Amino acid sequence: MDALEVLKHDHRMVEQLFRDYHSAASDSQRRGVVELLVRELSKHAALEELMVYPLAKKVLPEGEQLVDGHLGEHMAVKKALADLDRLGEGDERTDELMAQLRRDVDEHVREEETEFMPRLREAVDPAQLDKLGLDLERAKQAAPTRPHPGAPDRPPALALAGPVAAAYDRIRDRLERRPKT
């Protein structure tokens, strides 16, 4: 898959996790879905910020402004994910936070898939998108698995902070016996 197909695949997976949350039969199942959602959205956002957005800034005429808008949307998602991550199983605030997160993610996905991605596909050579797709798939194995709203969201600081955050996240995931994806 090329980079844009990888990102769309991530979007479909997240949409399925939202559906799974609503069809879960117990607080325990819902909490498991929340943990998977936190993990997948955190990895996705970190990799977009590190690998996709810098490319968009270079190749799109209004790339800087476009990326700034997406980074603002990411910040709202990261804050919601951090709030969800702190909640315990069965917390009454979970449904409200999940509803807000879904609205934010749906809007972000719609903008990315109807505006951002088509423009990026026109501006970038298919071979470069293919290589970036492979790089994204490999990088998922080492990406942060938790939200870090206070961390840098732009290279080069992101490139330095990301691996440290990812190592910390994976230790926490193991200690808390979080699911792996």
C-alpha positions in Angstrom: 0.0 0.0 0.0 1.2 3.5 -0.7 1.3 6.0 2.2 -2.2 7.4 1.6 -3.7 3.9 1.4 -2.0 3.1 4.7 -3.5 6.2 6.3 -7.0 5.3 4.9 -6.6 1.8 6.2 -5.9 3.3 9.7 -9.0 5.5 9.3 -11.2 2.4 8.6 -9.8 0.5 11.5 -10.5 3.5 13.9 -14.1 3.7 12.5 -14.5 0.0 13.3 -13.2 0.5 16.8 -15.9 3.2 17.4 -18.5 0.7 16.2 -17.0 -2.0 18.4 -17.3 0.4 21.4 -21.0 0.9 20.9 -21.7 -2.8 20.4 -19.6 -4.0 23.4 -21.6 -6.0 25.9 -19.8 -4.9 29.1 -17.7 -2.2 30.7 -14.7 -4.4 30.4 -15.2 -4.9 26.7 -15.7 -1.1 26.2 -12.5 -0.4 28.2 -10.6 -2.8 26.0 -11.9 -1.0 22.9 -10.9 2.4 24.4 -7.4 1.1 25.0 -7.1 -0.1 21.4 -8.4 3.2 20.1 -6.0 5.2 22.2 -3.1 3.0 20.9 -4.1 3.2 17.2 -4.9 6.9 17.1 -1.7 7.8 19.0 0.4 5.8 16.6 -1.4 7.2 13.6 -1.1 10.8 14.7 2.6 10.5 15.6 3.5 9.0 12.3 1.5 11.6 10.3 3.2 14.4 12.2 6.7 12.8 11.7 6.5 11.5 8.2 3.5 12.8 6.2 3.0 16.4 7.3 6.6 17.4 6.6 6.3 16.1 3.1 3.0 18.0 2.6 4.7 21.2 3.8 7.3 20.8 1.1 5.2 19.9 -1.8 1.8 21.6 -1.4 1.5 25.3 -2.2 -0.3 26.2 1.1 1.3 23.2 2.9 2.3 25.1 6.0 -1.2 26.5 6.7 -2.8 23.1 5.8 -0.6 21.2 8.1 -1.0 23.8 10.9 -4.8 23.1 10.7 -4.3 19.4 10.9 -1.9 19.7 13.8 -4.6 21.7 15.7 -7.1 18.9 15.0 -4.5 16.4 16.2 -4.1 18.4 19.5 -7.8 18.2 20.2 -7.8 14.4 19.5 -4.7 13.9 21.7 -6.3 15.8 24.6 -9.4 13.6 24.4 -7.3 10.5 24.2 -5.3 11.5 27.2 -8.5 12.1 29.1 -9.9 8.7 28.0 -6.6 7.0 28.9 -6.9 8.3 32.5 -10.4 7.0 33.1 -11.0 3.6 34.6 -13.3 0.9 33.5 -17.0 1.9 33.8 -16.3 5.6 34.3 -19.5 7.5 33.4 -17.5 10.1 31.5 -16.3 7.6 28.9 -19.4 7.7 26.7 -19.4 11.5 26.5 -15.6 11.6 25.7 -16.0 8.9 23.1 -18.8 10.8 21.4 -16.7 14.0 21.3 -13.7 12.1 20.0 -15.7 10.4 17.3 -17.0 13.8 16.1 -13.4 15.2 16.1 -12.0 12.2 14.3 -14.8 12.0 11.7 -14.3 15.6 10.8 -10.5 15.2 10.6 -10.8 12.1 8.4 -13.3 13.7 6.1 -11.0 16.7 5.6 -8.0 14.5 5.1 -9.6 12.1 2.6 -11.5 14.7 0.6 -9.0 17.6 0.5 -5.6 16.8 1.9 -4.9 13.3 0.4 -6.0 14.1 -3.1 -3.8 17.1 -3.2 -0.9 15.2 -1.8 -1.4 12.4 -4.4 -1.3 14.9 -7.2 1.9 16.5 -5.9 4.0 13.4 -5.0 5.4 10.8 -7.3 3.7 7.4 -6.9 7.1 5.7 -6.2 7.7 8.1 -3.3 4.2 7.4 -1.9 5.0 3.7 -2.1 8.2 4.1 -0.3 6.6 6.2 2.4 3.9 3.6 2.8 6.5 1.0 3.6 8.2 3.4 5.9 4.9 4.1 7.7 4.2 0.4 8.2 7.7 -0.2 9.6 7.5 2.8 11.9 4.2 1.6 13.4 6.2 -0.9 15.4 8.1 1.8 17.2 5.6 4.6 17.4 4.2 6.0 20.6 1.1 4.1 21.8 -0.3 6.8 24.1 -1.1 10.5 23.4 1.4 13.1 24.4 -0.3 16.5 24.0 2.6 18.3 25.6 5.2 16.8 23.3 6.5 18.4 20.1 4.4 17.8 17.0 7.0 18.9 14.4 10.4 17.7 13.3 13.1 17.8 14.4 12.0 17.9 18.0 9.3 15.3 17.3 12.0 13.0 15.9 13.9 13.2 19.2 10.9 13.0 21.5 9.0 10.3 19.6 11.3 7.3 20.4 11.6 8.3 24.1 7.8 8.5 24.3 7.3 5.2 22.5 9.7 3.4 24.8 7.9 4.8 27.9 4.5 3.9 26.4 5.5 0.3 25.7 6.8 -0.1 29.3 3.5 1.3 30.6 1.5 -0.9 28.2 3.3 -4.1 29.4 2.9 -3.1 33.1 -0.8 -2.4 32.6 -1.2 -5.5 30.3 -2.6 -3.4 27.5 -3.5 -5.2 24.3 -1.0 -5.2 21.5 -2.0 -4.4 17.9 
